[in-house]
Amino acid sequence: MNRVLSWPVLPILAQHLEQVARTRHVAVVGDKQAVRITLPFGVIEMLVAPNQQPMLAGTEVYVWFKGGGFLCGPKREIDLAERESRHALRRVKAARAALAASRAERAARLAADIDILLPELDAAIPDNGDSDLAPFDSSPLPLDTAPGGLDEHQAKPADTGRAEAAGEARRH
């Protein structure tokens, strides 16, 4: 359980306070609920707030700055909570990976059962001349270059009629 600490007992300079507030520090609780942090510029001493649950003297604690004040918590409890959190994170990542793999396997299985032919990309994108997605060579062929002659698509002359009539006569 985390406890609130008082502001440092002795005033410190603002640049030193910023340095202390940046990281988490390891300290030991003293006999009068005082937490002392030894830093290169000196010692900072803070007291556990009066309304907080007292800790045993000699308990190692982490001290950090959060939300405008200093907090401390037993090092053993915080380390255990962090290990449990990392373990839970690993389990969540493994579960997400297994879920993604099973979704991919299911999608592949369903895709194998589908008998629908999807259109080609060139046929699916209309070419109106201003599309960036249209293929480079998707312009329609001019009518005069269509394969085969134009006569193939027109009705044949009167000879065709005679041949059809002869065919009908033979059937009867």
BAVONU-854201 format. One record per residue (C-alpha): residue number from 1; residue in three letters; x, y, z. Coordinates in nm, 2 decimals. Example, Ala and Ser with C-alpha at 12.3 -4.5 7.8 and 13.67 -1.06 7.14 Angstrom:
<seza><seq>1</seq><type>ALA</type><px>1.23</px><py>-0.45</py><pz>0.78</pz></seza>
<seza><seq>2</seq><type>SER</type><px>1.37</px><py>-0.11</py><pz>0.71</pz></seza>
REM end
This chain:
<seza><seq>1</seq><type>MET</type><px>0.00</px><py>0.00</py><pz>0.00</pz></seza>
<seza><seq>2</seq><type>ASN</type><px>0.14</px><py>0.34</py><pz>-0.10</pz></seza>
<seza><seq>3</seq><type>ARG</type><px>0.18</px><py>0.62</py><pz>0.15</pz></seza>
<seza><seq>4</seq><type>VAL</type><px>0.18</px><py>0.99</py><pz>0.11</pz></seza>
<seza><seq>5</seq><type>LEU</type><px>0.50</px><py>1.17</py><pz>0.23</pz></seza>
<seza><seq>6</seq><type>SER</type><px>0.53</px><py>1.53</py><pz>0.35</pz></seza>
<seza><seq>7</seq><type>TRP</type><px>0.73</px><py>1.78</py><pz>0.16</pz></seza>
<seza><seq>8</seq><type>PRO</type><px>1.10</px><py>1.77</py><pz>0.23</pz></seza>
<seza><seq>9</seq><type>VAL</type><px>1.18</px><py>1.88</py><pz>0.59</pz></seza>
<seza><seq>10</seq><type>LEU</type><px>1.45</px><py>2.12</py><pz>0.48</pz></seza>
<seza><seq>11</seq><type>PRO</type><px>1.39</px><py>2.35</py><pz>0.18</pz></seza>
<seza><seq>12</seq><type>ILE</type><px>1.57</px><py>2.25</py><pz>-0.14</pz></seza>
<seza><seq>13</seq><type>LEU</type><px>1.64</px><py>2.44</py><pz>-0.46</pz></seza>
<seza><seq>14</seq><type>ALA</type><px>1.39</px><py>2.41</py><pz>-0.75</pz></seza>
<seza><seq>15</seq><type>GLN</type><px>1.64</px><py>2.24</py><pz>-0.98</pz></seza>
<seza><seq>16</seq><type>HIS</type><px>1.71</px><py>1.98</py><pz>-0.71</pz></seza>
<seza><seq>17</seq><type>LEU</type><px>1.34</px><py>1.92</py><pz>-0.66</pz></seza>
<seza><seq>18</seq><type>GLU</type><px>1.30</px><py>1.86</py><pz>-1.04</pz></seza>
<seza><seq>19</seq><type>GLN</type><px>1.59</px><py>1.61</py><pz>-1.03</pz></seza>
<seza><seq>20</seq><type>VAL</type><px>1.43</px><py>1.42</py><pz>-0.74</pz></seza>
<seza><seq>21</seq><type>ALA</type><px>1.09</px><py>1.42</py><pz>-0.91</pz></seza>
<seza><seq>22</seq><type>ARG</type><px>1.21</px><py>1.27</py><pz>-1.24</pz></seza>
<seza><seq>23</seq><type>THR</type><px>1.29</px><py>0.92</py><pz>-1.12</pz></seza>
<seza><seq>24</seq><type>ARG</type><px>1.20</px><py>0.67</py><pz>-0.85</pz></seza>
<seza><seq>25</seq><type>HIS</type><px>1.44</px><py>0.64</py><pz>-0.56</pz></seza>
<seza><seq>26</seq><type>VAL</type><px>1.51</px><py>0.36</py><pz>-0.31</pz></seza>
<seza><seq>27</seq><type>ALA</type><px>1.52</px><py>0.47</py><pz>0.05</pz></seza>
<seza><seq>28</seq><type>VAL</type><px>1.49</px><py>0.32</py><pz>0.40</pz></seza>
<seza><seq>29</seq><type>VAL</type><px>1.23</px><py>0.42</py><pz>0.66</pz></seza>
<seza><seq>30</seq><type>GLY</type><px>1.38</px><py>0.55</py><pz>0.98</pz></seza>
<seza><seq>31</seq><type>ASP</type><px>1.27</px><py>0.50</py><pz>1.34</pz></seza>
<seza><seq>32</seq><type>LYS</type><px>1.05</px><py>0.82</py><pz>1.34</pz></seza>
<seza><seq>33</seq><type>GLN</type><px>0.88</px><py>0.74</py><pz>1.01</pz></seza>
<seza><seq>34</seq><type>ALA</type><px>1.13</px><py>0.95</py><pz>0.82</pz></seza>
<seza><seq>35</seq><type>VAL</type><px>1.24</px><py>0.86</py><pz>0.47</pz></seza>
<seza><seq>36</seq><type>ARG</type><px>1.59</px><py>0.98</py><pz>0.37</pz></seza>
<seza><seq>37</seq><type>ILE</type><px>1.71</px><py>0.99</py><pz>0.01</pz></seza>
<seza><seq>38</seq><type>THR</type><px>2.08</px><py>1.05</py><pz>-0.04</pz></seza>
<seza><seq>39</seq><type>LEU</type><px>2.16</px><py>1.23</py><pz>-0.36</pz></seza>
<seza><seq>40</seq><type>PRO</type><px>2.48</px><py>1.39</py><pz>-0.51</pz></seza>
<seza><seq>41</seq><type>PHE</type><px>2.37</px><py>1.74</py><pz>-0.39</pz></seza>
<seza><seq>42</seq><type>GLY</type><px>2.27</px><py>1.63</py><pz>-0.04</pz></seza>
<seza><seq>43</seq><type>VAL</type><px>2.02</px><py>1.44</py><pz>0.17</pz></seza>
<seza><seq>44</seq><type>ILE</type><px>1.65</px><py>1.49</py><pz>0.14</pz></seza>
<seza><seq>45</seq><type>GLU</type><px>1.43</px><py>1.38</py><pz>0.43</pz></seza>
<seza><seq>46</seq><type>MET</type><px>1.05</px><py>1.35</py><pz>0.43</pz></seza>
<seza><seq>47</seq><type>LEU</type><px>0.81</px><py>1.22</py><pz>0.68</pz></seza>
<seza><seq>48</seq><type>VAL</type><px>0.52</px><py>0.98</py><pz>0.63</pz></seza>
<seza><seq>49</seq><type>ALA</type><px>0.21</px><py>1.18</py><pz>0.66</pz></seza>
<seza><seq>50</seq><type>PRO</type><px>0.03</px><py>1.15</py><pz>1.00</pz></seza>
<seza><seq>51</seq><type>ASN</type><px>-0.29</px><py>1.00</py><pz>0.87</pz></seza>
<seza><seq>52</seq><type>GLN</type><px>-0.10</px><py>0.72</py><pz>0.68</pz></seza>
<seza><seq>53</seq><type>GLN</type><px>-0.04</px><py>0.37</py><pz>0.80</pz></seza>
<seza><seq>54</seq><type>PRO</type><px>0.30</px><py>0.35</py><pz>0.97</pz></seza>
<seza><seq>55</seq><type>MET</type><px>0.58</px><py>0.13</py><pz>0.84</pz></seza>
<seza><seq>56</seq><type>LEU</type><px>0.84</px><py>-0.07</py><pz>1.03</pz></seza>
<seza><seq>57</seq><type>ALA</type><px>1.18</px><py>0.10</py><pz>1.07</pz></seza>
<seza><seq>58</seq><type>GLY</type><px>1.43</px><py>-0.04</py><pz>0.82</pz></seza>
<seza><seq>59</seq><type>THR</type><px>1.17</px><py>-0.11</py><pz>0.55</pz></seza>
<seza><seq>60</seq><type>GLU</type><px>1.31</px><py>-0.05</py><pz>0.20</pz></seza>
<seza><seq>61</seq><type>VAL</type><px>1.07</px><py>0.18</py><pz>0.01</pz></seza>
<seza><seq>62</seq><type>TYR</type><px>1.05</px><py>0.33</py><pz>-0.34</pz></seza>
<seza><seq>63</seq><type>VAL</type><px>0.99</px><py>0.71</py><pz>-0.33</pz></seza>
<seza><seq>64</seq><type>TRP</type><px>0.85</px><py>0.89</py><pz>-0.64</pz></seza>
<seza><seq>65</seq><type>PHE</type><px>0.67</px><py>1.21</py><pz>-0.73</pz></seza>
<seza><seq>66</seq><type>LYS</type><px>0.32</px><py>1.20</py><pz>-0.85</pz></seza>
<seza><seq>67</seq><type>GLY</type><px>0.04</px><py>1.46</py><pz>-0.89</pz></seza>
<seza><seq>68</seq><type>GLY</type><px>0.21</px><py>1.74</py><pz>-0.69</pz></seza>
<seza><seq>69</seq><type>GLY</type><px>0.34</px><py>1.53</py><pz>-0.40</pz></seza>
<seza><seq>70</seq><type>PHE</type><px>0.57</px><py>1.25</py><pz>-0.30</pz></seza>
<seza><seq>71</seq><type>LEU</type><px>0.46</px><py>0.89</py><pz>-0.24</pz></seza>
<seza><seq>72</seq><type>CYS</type><px>0.64</px><py>0.59</py><pz>-0.11</pz></seza>
<seza><seq>73</seq><type>GLY</type><px>0.56</px><py>0.22</py><pz>-0.10</pz></seza>
<seza><seq>74</seq><type>PRO</type><px>0.73</px><py>-0.09</py><pz>0.03</pz></seza>
<seza><seq>75</seq><type>LYS</type><px>0.99</px><py>-0.21</py><pz>-0.23</pz></seza>
<seza><seq>76</seq><type>ARG</type><px>0.90</px><py>-0.57</py><pz>-0.19</pz></seza>
<seza><seq>77</seq><type>GLU</type><px>0.52</px><py>-0.51</py><pz>-0.26</pz></seza>
<seza><seq>78</seq><type>ILE</type><px>0.59</px><py>-0.29</py><pz>-0.56</pz></seza>
<seza><seq>79</seq><type>ASP</type><px>0.83</px><py>-0.53</py><pz>-0.71</pz></seza>
<seza><seq>80</seq><type>LEU</type><px>0.58</px><py>-0.81</py><pz>-0.67</pz></seza>
<seza><seq>81</seq><type>ALA</type><px>0.30</px><py>-0.61</py><pz>-0.82</pz></seza>
<seza><seq>82</seq><type>GLU</type><px>0.53</px><py>-0.52</py><pz>-1.12</pz></seza>
<seza><seq>83</seq><type>ARG</type><px>0.62</px><py>-0.88</py><pz>-1.18</pz></seza>
<seza><seq>84</seq><type>GLU</type><px>0.25</px><py>-0.98</py><pz>-1.17</pz></seza>
<seza><seq>85</seq><type>SER</type><px>0.17</px><py>-0.70</py><pz>-1.41</pz></seza>
<seza><seq>86</seq><type>ARG</type><px>0.44</px><py>-0.81</py><pz>-1.65</pz></seza>
<seza><seq>87</seq><type>HIS</type><px>0.32</px><py>-1.17</py><pz>-1.63</pz></seza>
<seza><seq>88</seq><type>ALA</type><px>-0.04</px><py>-1.06</py><pz>-1.70</pz></seza>
<seza><seq>89</seq><type>LEU</type><px>0.09</px><py>-0.85</py><pz>-1.99</pz></seza>
<seza><seq>90</seq><type>ARG</type><px>0.27</px><py>-1.16</py><pz>-2.13</pz></seza>
<seza><seq>91</seq><type>ARG</type><px>-0.04</px><py>-1.37</py><pz>-2.09</pz></seza>
<seza><seq>92</seq><type>VAL</type><px>-0.26</px><py>-1.11</py><pz>-2.26</pz></seza>
<seza><seq>93</seq><type>LYS</type><px>-0.01</px><py>-1.08</py><pz>-2.56</pz></seza>
<seza><seq>94</seq><type>ALA</type><px>-0.01</px><py>-1.46</py><pz>-2.59</pz></seza>
<seza><seq>95</seq><type>ALA</type><px>-0.39</px><py>-1.47</py><pz>-2.59</pz></seza>
<seza><seq>96</seq><type>ARG</type><px>-0.41</px><py>-1.20</py><pz>-2.85</pz></seza>
<seza><seq>97</seq><type>ALA</type><px>-0.16</px><py>-1.38</py><pz>-3.07</pz></seza>
<seza><seq>98</seq><type>ALA</type><px>-0.35</px><py>-1.70</py><pz>-3.04</pz></seza>
<seza><seq>99</seq><type>LEU</type><px>-0.68</px><py>-1.52</py><pz>-3.12</pz></seza>
<seza><seq>100</seq><type>ALA</type><px>-0.52</px><py>-1.36</py><pz>-3.42</pz></seza>
<seza><seq>101</seq><type>ALA</type><px>-0.39</px><py>-1.69</py><pz>-3.54</pz></seza>
<seza><seq>102</seq><type>SER</type><px>-0.73</px><py>-1.86</py><pz>-3.50</pz></seza>
<seza><seq>103</seq><type>ARG</type><px>-0.90</px><py>-1.58</py><pz>-3.68</pz></seza>
<seza><seq>104</seq><type>ALA</type><px>-0.66</px><py>-1.60</py><pz>-3.97</pz></seza>
<seza><seq>105</seq><type>GLU</type><px>-0.70</px><py>-1.98</py><pz>-3.98</pz></seza>
<seza><seq>106</seq><type>ARG</type><px>-1.08</px><py>-1.94</py><pz>-3.98</pz></seza>
<seza><seq>107</seq><type>ALA</type><px>-1.07</px><py>-1.68</py><pz>-4.25</pz></seza>
<seza><seq>108</seq><type>ALA</type><px>-0.85</px><py>-1.91</py><pz>-4.47</pz></seza>
<seza><seq>109</seq><type>ARG</type><px>-1.09</px><py>-2.20</py><pz>-4.41</pz></seza>
<seza><seq>110</seq><type>LEU</type><px>-1.39</px><py>-2.00</py><pz>-4.50</pz></seza>
<seza><seq>111</seq><type>ALA</type><px>-1.21</px><py>-1.85</py><pz>-4.81</pz></seza>
<seza><seq>112</seq><type>ALA</type><px>-1.14</px><py>-2.20</py><pz>-4.93</pz></seza>
<seza><seq>113</seq><type>ASP</type><px>-1.51</px><py>-2.29</py><pz>-4.92</pz></seza>
<seza><seq>114</seq><type>ILE</type><px>-1.62</px><py>-2.00</py><pz>-5.13</pz></seza>
<seza><seq>115</seq><type>ASP</type><px>-1.71</px><py>-2.07</py><pz>-5.49</pz></seza>
<seza><seq>116</seq><type>ILE</type><px>-1.76</px><py>-1.71</py><pz>-5.60</pz></seza>
<seza><seq>117</seq><type>LEU</type><px>-1.52</px><py>-1.57</py><pz>-5.85</pz></seza>
<seza><seq>118</seq><type>LEU</type><px>-1.42</px><py>-1.21</py><pz>-5.77</pz></seza>
<seza><seq>119</seq><type>PRO</type><px>-1.37</px><py>-0.97</py><pz>-6.06</pz></seza>
<seza><seq>120</seq><type>GLU</type><px>-1.03</px><py>-0.87</py><pz>-6.18</pz></seza>
<seza><seq>121</seq><type>LEU</type><px>-0.90</px><py>-0.54</py><pz>-6.05</pz></seza>
<seza><seq>122</seq><type>ASP</type><px>-0.89</px><py>-0.39</py><pz>-6.41</pz></seza>
<seza><seq>123</seq><type>ALA</type><px>-1.25</px><py>-0.48</py><pz>-6.47</pz></seza>
<seza><seq>124</seq><type>ALA</type><px>-1.36</px><py>-0.36</py><pz>-6.12</pz></seza>
<seza><seq>125</seq><type>ILE</type><px>-1.22</px><py>-0.01</py><pz>-6.16</pz></seza>
<seza><seq>126</seq><type>PRO</type><px>-1.40</px><py>0.21</py><pz>-6.41</pz></seza>
<seza><seq>127</seq><type>ASP</type><px>-1.18</px><py>0.42</py><pz>-6.63</pz></seza>
<seza><seq>128</seq><type>ASN</type><px>-1.31</px><py>0.77</py><pz>-6.65</pz></seza>
<seza><seq>129</seq><type>GLY</type><px>-0.97</px><py>0.92</py><pz>-6.73</pz></seza>
<seza><seq>130</seq><type>ASP</type><px>-0.91</px><py>1.09</py><pz>-6.39</pz></seza>
<seza><seq>131</seq><type>SER</type><px>-0.88</px><py>0.80</py><pz>-6.15</pz></seza>
<seza><seq>132</seq><type>ASP</type><px>-0.54</px><py>0.74</py><pz>-6.00</pz></seza>
<seza><seq>133</seq><type>LEU</type><px>-0.64</px><py>0.38</py><pz>-5.93</pz></seza>
<seza><seq>134</seq><type>ALA</type><px>-0.72</px><py>0.30</py><pz>-6.29</pz></seza>
<seza><seq>135</seq><type>PRO</type><px>-0.46</px><py>0.08</py><pz>-6.46</pz></seza>
<seza><seq>136</seq><type>PHE</type><px>-0.24</px><py>0.25</py><pz>-6.72</pz></seza>
<seza><seq>137</seq><type>ASP</type><px>-0.35</px><py>0.04</py><pz>-7.01</pz></seza>
<seza><seq>138</seq><type>SER</type><px>-0.72</px><py>0.01</py><pz>-6.95</pz></seza>
<seza><seq>139</seq><type>SER</type><px>-0.85</px><py>0.23</py><pz>-7.23</pz></seza>
<seza><seq>140</seq><type>PRO</type><px>-1.11</px><py>0.05</py><pz>-7.44</pz></seza>
<seza><seq>141</seq><type>LEU</type><px>-1.02</px><py>-0.04</py><pz>-7.80</pz></seza>
<seza><seq>142</seq><type>PRO</type><px>-1.16</px><py>0.17</py><pz>-8.08</pz></seza>
<seza><seq>143</seq><type>LEU</type><px>-1.45</px><py>0.01</py><pz>-8.27</pz></seza>
<seza><seq>144</seq><type>ASP</type><px>-1.25</px><py>-0.01</py><pz>-8.60</pz></seza>
<seza><seq>145</seq><type>THR</type><px>-0.97</px><py>-0.22</py><pz>-8.43</pz></seza>
<seza><seq>146</seq><type>ALA</type><px>-1.20</px><py>-0.48</py><pz>-8.27</pz></seza>
<seza><seq>147</seq><type>PRO</type><px>-1.10</px><py>-0.84</py><pz>-8.36</pz></seza>
<seza><seq>148</seq><type>GLY</type><px>-1.28</px><py>-0.99</py><pz>-8.66</pz></seza>
<seza><seq>149</seq><type>GLY</type><px>-1.46</px><py>-0.81</py><pz>-8.94</pz></seza>
<seza><seq>150</seq><type>LEU</type><px>-1.78</px><py>-0.61</py><pz>-8.91</pz></seza>
<seza><seq>151</seq><type>ASP</type><px>-1.95</px><py>-0.84</py><pz>-9.15</pz></seza>
<seza><seq>152</seq><type>GLU</type><px>-1.94</px><py>-1.13</py><pz>-8.91</pz></seza>
<seza><seq>153</seq><type>HIS</type><px>-2.19</px><py>-0.95</py><pz>-8.69</pz></seza>
<seza><seq>154</seq><type>GLN</type><px>-2.44</px><py>-0.85</py><pz>-8.96</pz></seza>
<seza><seq>155</seq><type>ALA</type><px>-2.71</px><py>-1.07</py><pz>-9.12</pz></seza>
<seza><seq>156</seq><type>LYS</type><px>-2.59</px><py>-1.27</py><pz>-9.42</pz></seza>
<seza><seq>157</seq><type>PRO</type><px>-2.73</px><py>-1.19</py><pz>-9.76</pz></seza>
<seza><seq>158</seq><type>ALA</type><px>-3.02</px><py>-1.37</py><pz>-9.93</pz></seza>
<seza><seq>159</seq><type>ASP</type><px>-2.81</px><py>-1.68</py><pz>-9.98</pz></seza>
<seza><seq>160</seq><type>THR</type><px>-2.84</px><py>-1.75</py><pz>-9.61</pz></seza>
<seza><seq>161</seq><type>GLY</type><px>-3.22</px><py>-1.74</py><pz>-9.64</pz></seza>
<seza><seq>162</seq><type>ARG</type><px>-3.21</px><py>-1.99</py><pz>-9.92</pz></seza>
<seza><seq>163</seq><type>ALA</type><px>-2.99</px><py>-2.23</py><pz>-9.72</pz></seza>
<seza><seq>164</seq><type>GLU</type><px>-3.22</px><py>-2.20</py><pz>-9.42</pz></seza>
<seza><seq>165</seq><type>ALA</type><px>-3.52</px><py>-2.27</py><pz>-9.64</pz></seza>
<seza><seq>166</seq><type>ALA</type><px>-3.35</px><py>-2.57</py><pz>-9.79</pz></seza>
<seza><seq>167</seq><type>GLY</type><px>-3.27</px><py>-2.70</py><pz>-9.44</pz></seza>
<seza><seq>168</seq><type>GLU</type><px>-3.63</px><py>-2.67</py><pz>-9.34</pz></seza>
<seza><seq>169</seq><type>ALA</type><px>-3.75</px><py>-2.84</py><pz>-9.65</pz></seza>
<seza><seq>170</seq><type>ARG</type><px>-3.53</px><py>-3.14</py><pz>-9.59</pz></seza>
<seza><seq>171</seq><type>ARG</type><px>-3.66</px><py>-3.18</py><pz>-9.24</pz></seza>
<seza><seq>172</seq><type>HIS</type><px>-4.02</px><py>-3.21</py><pz>-9.35</pz></seza>
REM end
